[in-house]
Amino acid sequence: MLAPASVSDYRELARRRLPQLLFDYVDGGAFEEATLGANRIDLQRLTLKQKVLRDVSTLDTSTTLFSQALSLPLILAPVGFAGLLARRAEAQAAVSSEKANVPFTLSTVGICSIEEVRQATAAPFWFQLYMMRDRGVVREILARAAAANCGALVFTVDLPVLGTRYRDVRNGVGVRLPNLAKLEFAWNFAIRPKWLYDVVAKGRPLTFGTLSGAVEGARSLGDLLKWTSATLDSGVTWKDIEWLRNEWQGPLILKGLLDVDDARDAVKAGVDGIVVSNHGGRQLDATISTVSILPKIAGAVGDKTTVLMDGGIRSGQDLTRALALGAKACMIGRAWAYGVAARGEAGVTAVIETIRRELQTTMALIGRTCVADIDASVLHD
Ligand SMILES: Cc1cc2nc3c(=O)[nH]c(=O)nc-3n(C[C@H](O)[C@H](O)[C@H](O)COP(=O)(O)O)c2cc1C
């Protein structure tokens, strides 16, 4: 490949650069990966109407989310442990986002802390929260996010337990391995010198950023994943949303809704936005793709709250399809993770700019000059 042209090219570059275990951690999904596949297939099934002879000499891709003016209806989704993919990856991605004027969302389980990302950028990045059993720890994290002027709190609700990901198990993540297998495990890392230099030599400390005070002695992805499942509170209910609403003064977004009644309950609970999401097919497998349920959810609550969507967005065409079905903007997870793994900050910038160009080209070819004009009428029945 002389020059990467698309997000899938960045995926290929990431595959070549990362140890197999880390590539699979990003690329894979839960169980048989049916939902992971459905997110993509169902997007690709939607065909756009070509429209001609409209004046498309000026195109405006900008939008406003939670009073924040953005250059694109795009948000970088929270990606846990991203700092294992490239040196200080969360800070690098936040810098790319700031330059592109789209929000970056920092995961609770980022390698970089809230304060490190704050130091790297001036723009108001978003913070994603997983509820931990110890509400004191949660309160303290919220105070740090507020002090860092985070633009929104994204509360992820689709991970009461961690989905089973066969690829991770096969790669020995969190598994006690016999000695020979341990050698093979180490070999997978040894044959990736560029990654070793970037992340292991130059990307330290490889700790749990924001939570590093709370996690002692975690030395591997397996340890961190184990700690995560042991610490997360699987007893969270709508009552906790009330609690959170009182604790957090800024925009509050629930991420991980796939059901119309849940979306209505979210509106009742007073949240500012929802993300229609199945965690990129990493949690419940054999559930519905996000783009399939999006029109129903947007139809039910789209006039009462800000509806965002993620899952399978790999191009400006995909973004157009989701906007057409009622999303105000979309999050991308793997797309930026591939970019940062392949080429750090420049890779994330390239991914965002690729999606921007694709959106512009698509808008010109469907005859729409601003994103607000992209509605269901741009799709074939
Ligand atoms: C490697 C990886 C790690 C993720 N970690 C988190 C996380 O820490 N918190 C969270 O809310 N979602 C997490 N997600 C889900 C993403 O935020 C997002 O919902 C999903 O990636 C969207 O699908 P896409 O990857 O097809 O764009 C993760 C996704 C991936 C691929």
Ligand as a Chemical Component Dictionary entry (heavy atoms), coordinates in Angstrom:
data_LIG
# 
_chem_comp.id                   LIG 
_chem_comp.type                 NON-POLYMER 
_chem_comp.pdbx_formal_charge   0 
_chem_comp.three_letter_code    LIG 
# 
loop_
_chem_comp_atom.comp_id 
_chem_comp_atom.atom_id 
_chem_comp_atom.alt_atom_id 
_chem_comp_atom.type_symbol 
_chem_comp_atom.charge 
_chem_comp_atom.model_Cartn_x 
_chem_comp_atom.model_Cartn_y 
_chem_comp_atom.model_Cartn_z 
_chem_comp_atom.pdbx_ordinal 
LIG C1  C1  C 0 -11.071 -1.387 21.831 1  
LIG C2  C2  C 0 -12.367 -0.786 22.297 2  
LIG C3  C3  C 0 -12.476 -0.344 23.611 3  
LIG C4  C4  C 0 -13.661 0.256  24.047 4  
LIG N1  N1  N 0 -13.716 0.761  25.321 5  
LIG C5  C5  C 0 -14.824 1.427  25.713 6  
LIG C6  C6  C 0 -14.858 2.077  26.977 7  
LIG O1  O1  O 0 -13.890 2.076  27.732 8  
LIG N2  N2  N 0 -16.008 2.710  27.312 9  
LIG C7  C7  C 0 -17.117 2.742  26.503 10 
LIG O2  O2  O 0 -18.144 3.331  26.851 11 
LIG N3  N3  N 0 -17.092 2.149  25.294 12 
LIG C8  C8  C 0 -15.973 1.509  24.884 13 
LIG N4  N4  N 0 -15.943 0.941  23.639 14 
LIG C9  C9  C 0 -17.099 1.079  22.735 15 
LIG C10 C10 C 0 -16.968 2.347  21.903 16 
LIG O3  O3  O 0 -17.070 3.496  22.693 17 
LIG C11 C11 C 0 -18.038 2.427  20.813 18 
LIG O4  O4  O 0 -19.306 2.257  21.385 19 
LIG C12 C12 C 0 -17.846 1.384  19.710 20 
LIG O5  O5  O 0 -16.477 1.208  19.439 21 
LIG C13 C13 C 0 -18.569 1.829  18.452 22 
LIG O6  O6  O 0 -18.427 0.910  17.426 23 
LIG P1  P1  P 0 -17.300 1.018  16.282 24 
LIG O7  O7  O 0 -16.036 0.571  16.910 25 
LIG O8  O8  O 0 -17.798 0.084  15.246 26 
LIG O9  O9  O 0 -17.238 2.453  15.840 27 
LIG C14 C14 C 0 -14.755 0.360  23.167 28 
LIG C15 C15 C 0 -14.642 -0.091 21.849 29 
LIG C16 C16 C 0 -13.458 -0.641 21.419 30 
LIG C17 C17 C 0 -13.356 -1.084 19.989 31 
# 
loop_
_chem_comp_bond.comp_id 
_chem_comp_bond.atom_id_1 
_chem_comp_bond.atom_id_2 
_chem_comp_bond.value_order 
_chem_comp_bond.pdbx_ordinal 
LIG C1  C2  SING 1  
LIG C2  C3  SING 2  
LIG C2  C16 DOUB 3  
LIG C3  C4  DOUB 4  
LIG C4  N1  SING 5  
LIG C4  C14 SING 6  
LIG N1  C5  DOUB 7  
LIG C5  C6  SING 8  
LIG C5  C8  SING 9  
LIG C6  O1  DOUB 10 
LIG C6  N2  SING 11 
LIG N2  C7  SING 12 
LIG C7  O2  DOUB 13 
LIG C7  N3  SING 14 
LIG N3  C8  DOUB 15 
LIG C8  N4  SING 16 
LIG N4  C9  SING 17 
LIG N4  C14 SING 18 
LIG C9  C10 SING 19 
LIG C10 O3  SING 20 
LIG C10 C11 SING 21 
LIG C11 O4  SING 22 
LIG C11 C12 SING 23 
LIG C12 O5  SING 24 
LIG C12 C13 SING 25 
LIG C13 O6  SING 26 
LIG O6  P1  SING 27 
LIG P1  O7  DOUB 28 
LIG P1  O8  SING 29 
LIG P1  O9  SING 30 
LIG C14 C15 DOUB 31 
LIG C15 C16 SING 32 
LIG C16 C17 SING 33 
# 
